[in-house]
């Protein structure tokens, strides 16, 4: 049994420790907001937070997540940054196909949790590991800046 804390709920999963966190979330726990993209930590679609840091769940074994706090897209709206980002995403109509957007929001929320007023360069750096096949990068940056502004930032 591997003890996990997912979105504030403690639970044990009966899986081998090398099982990727992504498959534990999706297949075992029914949290399907986190998406499978490449399976090699290159696209960012599977991004979740592990103790507040953005990680790629497709390559993170559950043994690494044991006894740590995991937050997925299903609960990111409970945090002020996540709530502001989700509202900005909707307000600006960021997604096209939407497949990568959960990972995009998770990476953006990790950025804002550690940097309340990121510069464009800091936004680009934080988001560089997230690929959007539809090319909504300018809207993603605009949504991050809007979330900053609505939370009292200057951007």
N, CA, C and O atoms as a DFTB+ gen file, in Angstrom:
620 C
 N C O
     1  1       0.844      -1.190       0.000
     2  2       0.000       0.000       0.000
     3  2       0.886       1.249       0.000
     4  3       1.849       1.346       0.760
     5  1       0.541       2.186      -0.859
     6  2       1.275       3.448      -0.925
     7  2       0.352       4.543      -0.404
     8  3      -0.729       4.754      -0.953
     9  1       0.773       5.251       0.668
    10  2      -0.057       6.330       1.209
    11  2       0.099       7.609       0.379
    12  3       1.213       8.082       0.153
    13  1      -1.021       8.153      -0.066
    14  2      -1.015       9.378      -0.864
    15  2      -1.975      10.389      -0.266
    16  3      -2.956      10.019       0.378
    17  1      -1.692      11.657      -0.479
    18  2      -2.649      12.714      -0.158
    19  2      -2.971      13.432      -1.456
    20  3      -2.172      14.211      -1.976
    21  1      -4.164      13.149      -1.967
    22  2      -4.590      13.696      -3.247
    23  2      -5.699      14.718      -3.001
    24  3      -6.758      14.382      -2.472
    25  1      -5.449      15.947      -3.382
    26  2      -6.431      17.023      -3.237
    27  2      -6.988      17.098      -1.814
    28  3      -8.186      17.295      -1.608
    29  1      -6.092      16.939      -0.842
    30  2      -6.455      17.056       0.560
    31  2      -7.044      15.809       1.191
    32  3      -7.375      15.805       2.377
    33  1      -7.175      14.758       0.409
    34  2      -7.761      13.521       0.926
    35  2      -6.687      12.437       1.024
    36  3      -6.047      12.090       0.031
    37  1      -6.500      11.909       2.232
    38  2      -5.524      10.831       2.435
    39  2      -6.141       9.520       1.985
    40  3      -7.294       9.213       2.289
    41  1      -5.339       8.751       1.249
    42  2      -5.793       7.440       0.809
    43  2      -4.599       6.551       0.523
    44  3      -3.490       7.026       0.280
    45  1      -4.845       5.279       0.556
    46  2      -3.815       4.293       0.254
    47  2      -4.185       3.615      -1.052
    48  3      -5.347       3.285      -1.289
    49  1      -3.190       3.413      -1.892
    50  2      -3.434       2.692      -3.144
    51  2      -2.591       1.422      -3.125
    52  3      -1.435       1.423      -2.702
    53  1      -3.189       0.368      -3.584
    54  2      -2.527      -0.930      -3.609
    55  2      -1.940      -1.160      -4.994
    56  3      -2.470      -1.927      -5.799
    57  1      -0.822      -0.469      -5.250
    58  2      -0.145      -0.543      -6.539
    59  2       1.354      -0.605      -6.296
    60  3       1.832      -0.170      -5.248
    61  1       2.095      -1.140      -7.248
    62  2       3.550      -1.115      -7.113
    63  2       4.056       0.338      -7.057
    64  3       3.491       1.217      -7.707
    65  1       5.101       0.580      -6.293
    66  2       5.641       1.923      -6.113
    67  2       6.122       2.584      -7.379
    68  3       6.187       3.811      -7.451
    69  1       6.466       1.783      -8.396
    70  2       6.940       2.370      -9.653
    71  2       5.808       2.773     -10.594
    72  3       6.073       3.300     -11.675
    73  1       4.558       2.539     -10.211
    74  2       3.415       2.939     -11.034
    75  2       3.425       4.455     -11.200
    76  3       3.531       5.177     -10.208
    77  1       3.315       4.955     -12.435
    78  2       3.277       6.405     -12.623
    79  2       2.076       7.031     -11.917
    80  3       0.975       6.482     -11.911
    81  1       2.322       8.173     -11.336
    82  2       1.263       8.920     -10.652
    83  2       0.096       9.194     -11.595
    84  3      -1.059       9.142     -11.173
    85  1       0.376       9.483     -12.859
    86  2      -0.681       9.753     -13.837
    87  2      -1.702       8.628     -13.895
    88  3      -2.907       8.875     -13.846
    89  1      -1.226       7.397     -13.998
    90  2      -2.151       6.262     -14.124
    91  2      -2.863       5.976     -12.815
    92  3      -3.995       5.491     -12.815
    93  1      -2.214       6.270     -11.710
    94  2      -2.874       6.126     -10.414
    95  2      -4.033       7.111     -10.323
    96  3      -5.138       6.749      -9.917
    97  1      -3.775       8.349     -10.700
    98  2      -4.823       9.378     -10.651
    99  2      -5.978       9.024     -11.579
   100  3      -7.137       9.040     -11.163
   101  1      -5.673       8.707     -12.821
   102  2      -6.714       8.485     -13.827
   103  2      -7.428       7.138     -13.660
   104  3      -8.657       7.080     -13.601
   105  1      -6.656       6.076     -13.584
   106  2      -7.245       4.734     -13.635
   107  2      -7.719       4.216     -12.291
   108  3      -8.740       3.532     -12.213
   109  1      -6.993       4.533     -11.239
   110  2      -7.345       4.016      -9.922
   111  2      -8.270       4.947      -9.150
   112  3      -9.158       4.487      -8.431
   113  1      -8.064       6.265      -9.297
   114  2      -8.809       7.226      -8.490
   115  2      -9.868       7.993      -9.278
   116  3     -10.627       8.762      -8.688
   117  1      -9.937       7.804     -10.587
   118  2     -10.967       8.427     -11.402
   119  2     -10.802       9.927     -11.603
   120  3     -11.765      10.608     -11.958
   121  1      -9.613      10.451     -11.385
   122  2      -9.350      11.881     -11.573
   123  2      -8.797      12.075     -12.987
   124  3      -7.584      12.076     -13.198
   125  1      -9.691      12.234     -13.933
   126  2      -9.311      12.220     -15.345
   127  2      -8.991      13.595     -15.926
   128  3      -8.775      13.712     -17.133
   129  1      -8.956      14.630     -15.104
   130  2      -8.583      15.954     -15.598
   131  2      -7.137      16.029     -16.014
   132  3      -6.794      16.791     -16.918
   133  1      -6.281      15.258     -15.377
   134  2      -4.870      15.201     -15.729
   135  2      -4.749      14.320     -16.963
   136  3      -5.211      13.179     -16.956
   137  1      -4.140      14.829     -18.012
   138  2      -4.125      14.141     -19.303
   139  2      -2.808      13.451     -19.602
   140  3      -1.749      13.876     -19.142
   141  1      -2.890      12.380     -20.378
   142  2      -1.711      11.730     -20.929
   143  2      -1.407      12.404     -22.253
   144  3      -2.277      12.540     -23.113
   145  1      -0.159      12.823     -22.405
   146  2       0.248      13.437     -23.668
   147  2       1.313      12.607     -24.349
   148  3       1.045      11.898     -25.320
   149  1       2.532      12.704     -23.826
   150  2       3.659      12.046     -24.480
   151  2       4.212      10.859     -23.692
   152  3       4.820       9.960     -24.275
   153  1       4.009      10.849     -22.384
   154  2       4.538       9.779     -21.551
   155  2       6.024       9.896     -21.260
   156  3       6.621       8.984     -20.687
   157  1       6.636      11.035     -21.658
   158  2       8.074      11.219     -21.466
   159  2       8.422      12.553     -20.798
   160  3       9.572      12.989     -20.839
   161  1       7.431      13.194     -20.187
   162  2       7.640      14.466     -19.487
   163  2       8.051      15.597     -20.417
   164  3       8.742      16.522     -19.990
   165  1       7.642      15.542     -21.673
   166  2       8.038      16.559     -22.640
   167  2       6.951      17.562     -22.978
   168  3       7.252      18.665     -23.432
   169  1       5.677      17.197     -22.765
   170  2       4.598      18.058     -23.257
   171  2       3.872      18.833     -22.165
   172  3       3.301      19.886     -22.449
   173  1       3.875      18.351     -20.934
   174  2       3.244      19.065     -19.830
   175  2       1.764      18.806     -19.626
   176  3       1.185      19.354     -18.689
   177  1       1.130      18.003     -20.452
   178  2      -0.310      17.756     -20.303
   179  2      -0.643      17.076     -18.980
   180  3      -1.760      17.205     -18.478
   181  1       0.308      16.361     -18.421
   182  2       0.073      15.586     -17.196
   183  2       0.517      16.310     -15.931
   184  3       0.651      15.680     -14.882
   185  1       0.747      17.609     -16.005
   186  2       1.291      18.348     -14.873
   187  2       0.337      18.371     -13.685
   188  3      -0.854      18.650     -13.826
   189  1       0.889      18.072     -12.511
   190  2       0.197      18.187     -11.227
   191  2       1.164      18.870     -10.270
   192  3       2.318      19.118     -10.622
   193  1       0.707      19.172      -9.079
   194  2       1.582      19.739      -8.051
   195  2       1.932      18.655      -7.040
   196  3       1.071      17.900      -6.589
   197  1       3.197      18.597      -6.698
   198  2       3.703      17.697      -5.665
   199  2       4.393      18.586      -4.642
   200  3       5.458      19.147      -4.899
   201  1       3.763      18.704      -3.471
   202  2       4.244      19.634      -2.439
   203  2       4.476      21.031      -3.015
   204  3       5.471      21.684      -2.705
   205  1       3.545      21.475      -3.856
   206  2       3.572      22.836      -4.393
   207  2       4.407      23.042      -5.635
   208  3       4.415      24.138      -6.195
   209  1       5.103      22.024      -6.076
   210  2       5.944      22.133      -7.273
   211  2       5.251      21.450      -8.449
   212  3       4.654      20.386      -8.291
   213  1       5.333      22.065      -9.622
   214  2       4.783      21.445     -10.829
   215  2       5.669      20.268     -11.222
   216  3       6.879      20.421     -11.385
   217  1       5.056      19.087     -11.375
   218  2       5.777      17.890     -11.810
   219  2       4.987      17.204     -12.906
   220  3       3.777      17.392     -13.030
   221  1       5.677      16.414     -13.690
   222  2       5.042      15.627     -14.744
   223  2       4.658      14.273     -14.162
   224  3       5.519      13.462     -13.823
   225  1       3.380      14.047     -14.052
   226  2       2.898      12.834     -13.392
   227  2       3.119      11.575     -14.215
   228  3       3.057      10.472     -13.672
   229  1       3.376      11.713     -15.517
   230  2       3.589      10.522     -16.348
   231  2       4.905       9.830     -16.027
   232  3       5.062       8.643     -16.312
   233  1       5.861      10.559     -15.434
   234  2       7.156       9.963     -15.108
   235  2       7.445       9.985     -13.604
   236  3       8.546       9.642     -13.173
   237  1       6.465      10.386     -12.822
   238  2       6.636      10.431     -11.367
   239  2       6.051       9.167     -10.763
   240  3       4.835       8.980     -10.797
   241  1       6.885       8.294     -10.211
   242  2       6.355       7.085      -9.587
   243  2       5.607       7.434      -8.300
   244  3       5.951       8.396      -7.612
   245  1       4.596       6.652      -7.988
   246  2       3.819       6.959      -6.790
   247  2       4.661       6.843      -5.529
   248  3       4.332       7.459      -4.515
   249  1       5.733       6.072      -5.567
   250  2       6.606       6.001      -4.387
   251  2       7.217       7.369      -4.090
   252  3       7.480       7.684      -2.930
   253  1       7.444       8.176      -5.108
   254  2       7.965       9.537      -4.925
   255  2       6.913      10.440      -4.307
   256  3       7.249      11.372      -3.576
   257  1       5.653      10.179      -4.589
   258  2       4.554      11.006      -4.087
   259  2       4.046      10.557      -2.716
   260  3       3.208      11.229      -2.115
   261  1       4.544       9.437      -2.227
   262  2       4.076       8.909      -0.940
   263  2       4.275       9.949       0.160
   264  3       5.348      10.535       0.301
   265  1       3.212      10.159       0.933
   266  2       3.221      11.080       2.072
   267  2       3.494      12.534       1.684
   268  3       3.895      13.332       2.531
   269  1       3.284      12.881       0.432
   270  2       3.418      14.257      -0.026
   271  2       2.049      14.737      -0.505
   272  3       1.156      13.929      -0.761
   273  1       1.891      16.041      -0.624
   274  2       0.620      16.607      -1.063
   275  2       0.581      16.703      -2.581
   276  3       1.406      17.376      -3.199
   277  1      -0.388      16.022      -3.167
   278  2      -0.603      16.059      -4.607
   279  2      -1.874      16.874      -4.860
   280  3      -2.915      16.622      -4.254
   281  1      -1.774      17.842      -5.754
   282  2      -2.946      18.624      -6.157
   283  2      -3.101      18.469      -7.661
   284  3      -2.136      18.600      -8.415
   285  1      -4.330      18.187      -8.088
   286  2      -4.637      18.028      -9.507
   287  2      -5.532      19.174      -9.959
   288  3      -5.962      19.999      -9.154
   289  1      -5.802      19.210     -11.244
   290  2      -6.659      20.249     -11.819
   291  2      -8.042      20.249     -11.163
   292  3      -8.696      21.291     -11.106
   293  1      -8.492      19.101     -10.670
   294  2      -9.810      19.038     -10.045
   295  2      -9.899      19.906      -8.793
   296  3     -10.992      20.326      -8.415
   297  1      -8.771      20.182      -8.147
   298  2      -8.797      20.951      -6.899
   299  2      -8.026      22.265      -6.975
   300  3      -7.963      22.987      -5.980
   301  1      -7.442      22.596      -8.116
   302  2      -6.612      23.800      -8.186
   303  2      -7.432      25.070      -7.939
   304  3      -6.884      26.078      -7.492
   305  1      -8.700      25.032      -8.216
   306  2      -9.567      26.189      -7.975
   307  2      -9.780      26.487      -6.502
   308  3     -10.342      27.530      -6.167
   309  1      -9.348      25.602      -5.609
   310  2      -9.447      25.853      -4.175
   311  2      -8.369      26.814      -3.690
   312  3      -8.492      27.390      -2.609
   313  1      -7.318      26.992      -4.477
   314  2      -6.233      27.927      -4.138
   315  2      -6.512      29.252      -4.836
   316  3      -7.037      29.257      -5.950
   317  1      -6.173      30.380      -4.205
   318  2      -6.441      31.687      -4.828
   319  2      -5.852      31.832      -6.232
   320  3      -6.529      32.326      -7.135
   321  1      -4.614      31.413      -6.423
   322  2      -3.999      31.538      -7.751
   323  2      -4.736      30.676      -8.769
   324  3      -4.996      31.116      -9.889
   325  1      -5.071      29.453      -8.381
   326  2      -5.779      28.555      -9.286
   327  2      -7.150      29.080      -9.661
   328  3      -7.562      28.996     -10.819
   329  1      -7.851      29.616      -8.690
   330  2      -9.181      30.173      -8.950
   331  2      -9.091      31.355      -9.907
   332  3      -9.892      31.474     -10.835
   333  1      -8.108      32.234      -9.678
   334  2      -7.927      33.401     -10.555
   335  2      -7.547      32.963     -11.968
   336  3      -8.026      33.532     -12.949
   337  1      -6.694      31.960     -12.065
   338  2      -6.297      31.471     -13.385
   339  2      -7.469      30.841     -14.126
   340  3      -7.667      31.111     -15.310
   341  1      -8.242      30.014     -13.449
   342  2      -9.382      29.392     -14.112
   343  2     -10.365      30.439     -14.620
   344  3     -10.897      30.312     -15.723
   345  1     -10.606      31.468     -13.821
   346  2     -11.508      32.540     -14.243
   347  2     -10.943      33.277     -15.456
   348  3     -11.682      33.588     -16.390
   349  1      -9.645      33.557     -15.449
   350  2      -9.016      34.243     -16.580
   351  2      -9.050      33.382     -17.835
   352  3      -9.262      33.891     -18.936
   353  1      -8.841      32.072     -17.670
   354  2      -8.880      31.151     -18.811
   355  2     -10.245      31.224     -19.487
   356  3     -10.338      31.271     -20.714
   357  1     -11.301      31.232     -18.678
   358  2     -12.660      31.288     -19.221
   359  2     -12.920      32.663     -19.828
   360  3     -13.419      32.770     -20.949
   361  1     -12.578      33.715     -19.082
   362  2     -12.833      35.083     -19.530
   363  2     -12.174      35.377     -20.878
   364  3     -12.772      36.038     -21.728
   365  1     -10.960      34.896     -21.076
   366  2     -10.228      35.176     -22.312
   367  2     -10.389      34.086     -23.375
   368  3      -9.820      34.190     -24.462
   369  1     -11.153      33.053     -23.066
   370  2     -11.371      31.981     -24.052
   371  2     -10.064      31.339     -24.494
   372  3      -9.830      31.158     -25.689
   373  1      -9.219      30.996     -23.539
   374  2      -7.884      30.489     -23.856
   375  2      -7.908      29.200     -24.664
   376  3      -7.236      29.134     -25.693
   377  1      -8.648      28.166     -24.254
   378  2      -8.492      26.882     -24.946
   379  2      -9.113      26.857     -26.335
   380  3     -10.105      27.531     -26.614
   381  1      -8.500      26.064     -27.187
   382  2      -9.140      25.698     -28.442
   383  2      -9.578      24.246     -28.298
   384  3     -10.743      23.984     -27.998
   385  1      -8.675      23.307     -28.503
   386  2      -9.076      21.907     -28.301
   387  2      -9.169      21.603     -26.808
   388  3      -9.976      20.773     -26.387
   389  1      -8.331      22.285     -26.002
   390  2      -8.394      22.151     -24.553
   391  2      -7.585      21.035     -23.951
   392  3      -7.480      20.959     -22.727
   393  1      -7.005      20.161     -24.755
   394  2      -6.343      18.977     -24.214
   395  2      -5.194      19.320     -23.280
   396  3      -5.026      18.661     -22.254
   397  1      -4.412      20.316     -23.600
   398  2      -3.234      20.662     -22.795
   399  2      -3.554      21.606     -21.647
   400  3      -2.698      21.856     -20.799
   401  1      -4.751      22.126     -21.606
   402  2      -5.033      23.255     -20.721
   403  2      -4.955      22.941     -19.233
   404  3      -4.582      23.815     -18.451
   405  1      -5.288      21.739     -18.819
   406  2      -5.140      21.402     -17.398
   407  2      -3.678      21.524     -16.989
   408  3      -3.369      22.090     -15.940
   409  1      -2.786      21.002     -17.805
   410  2      -1.362      21.105     -17.529
   411  2      -0.878      22.546     -17.574
   412  3      -0.026      22.946     -16.780
   413  1      -1.417      23.319     -18.495
   414  2      -1.044      24.737     -18.593
   415  2      -1.431      25.469     -17.308
   416  3      -0.628      26.213     -16.744
   417  1      -2.653      25.256     -16.856
   418  2      -3.126      25.923     -15.633
   419  2      -2.312      25.470     -14.423
   420  3      -1.986      26.285     -13.560
   421  1      -1.985      24.195     -14.350
   422  2      -1.204      23.695     -13.220
   423  2       0.182      24.318     -13.184
   424  3       0.676      24.668     -12.112
   425  1       0.817      24.460     -14.346
   426  2       2.135      25.105     -14.382
   427  2       2.022      26.581     -14.026
   428  3       2.859      27.106     -13.292
   429  1       1.002      27.250     -14.534
   430  2       0.797      28.664     -14.224
   431  2       0.507      28.865     -12.739
   432  3       0.994      29.824     -12.139
   433  1      -0.274      27.980     -12.145
   434  2      -0.599      28.097     -10.717
   435  2       0.644      27.895      -9.856
   436  3       0.811      28.577      -8.845
   437  1       1.511      26.974     -10.243
   438  2       2.765      26.784      -9.500
   439  2       3.620      28.038      -9.593
   440  3       4.240      28.444      -8.610
   441  1       3.656      28.652     -10.768
   442  2       4.400      29.906     -10.933
   443  2       3.859      30.979      -9.995
   444  3       4.622      31.595      -9.250
   445  1       2.544      31.205     -10.027
   446  2       1.951      32.280      -9.223
   447  2       1.999      31.995      -7.731
   448  3       1.981      32.926      -6.926
   449  1       2.060      30.741      -7.353
   450  2       2.174      30.411      -5.934
   451  2       3.536      30.832      -5.388
   452  3       3.679      31.086      -4.192
   453  1       4.537      30.904      -6.271
   454  2       5.896      31.254      -5.843
   455  2       6.326      32.647      -6.286
   456  3       7.321      33.180      -5.796
   457  1       5.574      33.235      -7.215
   458  2       5.941      34.541      -7.758
   459  2       4.652      35.287      -8.085
   460  3       4.041      35.051      -9.127
   461  1       4.241      36.181      -7.200
   462  2       2.957      36.875      -7.343
   463  2       2.918      37.850      -8.514
   464  3       1.838      38.178      -9.007
   465  1       4.082      38.318      -8.966
   466  2       4.136      39.297     -10.058
   467  2       5.216      38.920     -11.069
   468  3       6.215      39.629     -11.195
   469  1       5.031      37.817     -11.787
   470  2       6.071      37.394     -12.728
   471  2       6.174      38.321     -13.935
   472  3       5.181      38.890     -14.389
   473  1       7.384      38.458     -14.438
   474  2       7.622      39.197     -15.676
   475  2       7.258      38.296     -16.855
   476  3       7.019      37.101     -16.683
   477  1       7.218      38.877     -18.048
   478  2       6.966      38.070     -19.237
   479  2       8.010      36.968     -19.378
   480  3       7.677      35.832     -19.717
   481  1       9.264      37.302     -19.118
   482  2      10.331      36.304     -19.228
   483  2      10.133      35.180     -18.217
   484  3      10.367      34.014     -18.537
   485  1       9.708      35.510     -17.010
   486  2       9.465      34.482     -15.996
   487  2       8.262      33.615     -16.369
   488  3       8.269      32.405     -16.141
   489  1       7.249      34.225     -16.933
   490  2       6.088      33.454     -17.403
   491  2       6.533      32.505     -18.507
   492  3       6.207      31.319     -18.480
   493  1       7.270      33.022     -19.466
   494  2       7.733      32.173     -20.576
   495  2       8.578      31.013     -20.068
   496  3       8.433      29.886     -20.539
   497  1       9.455      31.282     -19.113
   498  2      10.306      30.232     -18.568
   499  2       9.482      29.165     -17.846
   500  3       9.702      27.969     -18.035
   501  1       8.536      29.604     -17.022
   502  2       7.711      28.660     -16.259
   503  2       6.816      27.819     -17.168
   504  3       6.515      26.666     -16.857
   505  1       6.398      28.392     -18.277
   506  2       5.470      27.710     -19.162
   507  2       6.168      26.975     -20.307
   508  3       5.505      26.306     -21.100
   509  1       7.475      27.085     -20.404
   510  2       8.205      26.557     -21.560
   511  2       8.080      25.042     -21.725
   512  3       8.235      24.541     -22.838
   513  1       7.812      24.317     -20.673
   514  2       7.680      22.870     -20.779
   515  2       6.286      22.397     -21.129
   516  3       6.032      21.193     -21.170
   517  1       5.378      23.328     -21.383
   518  2       4.004      22.964     -21.736
   519  2       3.758      23.274     -23.209
   520  3       3.897      24.414     -23.653
   521  1       3.396      22.253     -23.943
   522  2       3.171      22.403     -25.380
   523  2       1.673      22.518     -25.656
   524  3       0.865      21.766     -25.112
   525  1       1.324      23.475     -26.512
   526  2      -0.058      23.649     -26.963
   527  2      -0.064      23.478     -28.479
   528  3       0.459      24.320     -29.210
   529  1      -0.648      22.404     -28.934
   530  2      -0.683      22.143     -30.375
   531  2      -1.517      23.167     -31.126
   532  3      -1.325      23.370     -32.325
   533  1      -2.441      23.811     -30.426
   534  2      -3.284      24.818     -31.071
   535  2      -2.622      26.194     -31.102
   536  3      -3.098      27.091     -31.798
   537  1      -1.538      26.369     -30.363
   538  2      -0.795      27.626     -30.394
   539  2      -1.442      28.765     -29.622
   540  3      -1.378      29.915     -30.057
   541  1      -2.059      28.472     -28.489
   542  2      -2.736      29.531     -27.728
   543  2      -1.806      30.247     -26.744
   544  3      -2.267      30.798     -25.745
   545  1      -0.524      30.239     -27.020
   546  2       0.468      30.781     -26.090
   547  2       0.223      32.242     -25.721
   548  3       0.385      32.608     -24.557
   549  1      -0.160      33.083     -26.675
   550  2      -0.386      34.498     -26.342
   551  2      -1.590      34.650     -25.422
   552  3      -1.583      35.502     -24.534
   553  1      -2.619      33.837     -25.621
   554  2      -3.777      33.899     -24.720
   555  2      -3.441      33.333     -23.351
   556  3      -3.949      33.814     -22.338
   557  1      -2.590      32.316     -23.311
   558  2      -2.160      31.756     -22.026
   559  2      -1.424      32.827     -21.229
   560  3      -1.708      33.028     -20.048
   561  1      -0.478      33.516     -21.870
   562  2       0.259      34.573     -21.171
   563  2      -0.699      35.680     -20.736
   564  3      -0.593      36.185     -19.619
   565  1      -1.624      36.058     -21.599
   566  2      -2.591      37.109     -21.243
   567  2      -3.439      36.687     -20.046
   568  3      -3.733      37.505     -19.175
   569  1      -3.829      35.428     -19.998
   570  2      -4.643      34.941     -18.878
   571  2      -3.839      34.951     -17.582
   572  3      -4.366      35.297     -16.526
   573  1      -2.580      34.577     -17.659
   574  2      -1.738      34.626     -16.461
   575  2      -1.624      36.066     -15.975
   576  3      -1.741      36.332     -14.779
   577  1      -1.397      36.986     -16.892
   578  2      -1.269      38.399     -16.518
   579  2      -2.588      38.943     -15.957
   580  3      -2.579      39.752     -15.029
   581  1      -3.712      38.505     -16.512
   582  2      -5.008      38.927     -15.981
   583  2      -5.211      38.384     -14.575
   584  3      -5.706      39.096     -13.701
   585  1      -4.834      37.136     -14.349
   586  2      -4.965      36.547     -13.004
   587  2      -4.104      37.319     -12.018
   588  3      -4.531      37.553     -10.887
   589  1      -2.921      37.714     -12.412
   590  2      -2.043      38.518     -11.557
   591  2      -2.718      39.843     -11.216
   592  3      -2.743      40.254     -10.056
   593  1      -3.258      40.500     -12.221
   594  2      -3.903      41.800     -12.025
   595  2      -5.121      41.689     -11.113
   596  3      -5.330      42.539     -10.247
   597  1      -5.916      40.657     -11.302
   598  2      -7.130      40.487     -10.473
   599  2      -6.791      40.154      -9.032
   600  3      -7.596      40.385      -8.129
   601  1      -5.585      39.604      -8.813
   602  2      -5.155      39.286      -7.455
   603  2      -4.411      40.449      -6.829
   604  3      -3.864      40.315      -5.735
   605  1      -4.381      41.590      -7.505
   606  2      -3.749      42.774      -6.923
   607  2      -2.353      43.041      -7.420
   608  3      -1.658      43.898      -6.876
   609  1      -1.920      42.318      -8.457
   610  2      -0.603      42.566      -9.038
   611  2      -0.645      43.746      -9.973
   612  3      -1.692      44.371     -10.139
   613  1       0.458      44.056     -10.576
   614  2       0.527      45.207     -11.463
   615  2       0.602      44.807     -12.918
   616  3       0.682      45.680     -13.782
   617  1       0.579      43.532     -13.221
   618  2       0.738      43.128     -14.617
   619  2      -0.573      42.942     -15.302
   620  3      -0.608      42.602     -16.485
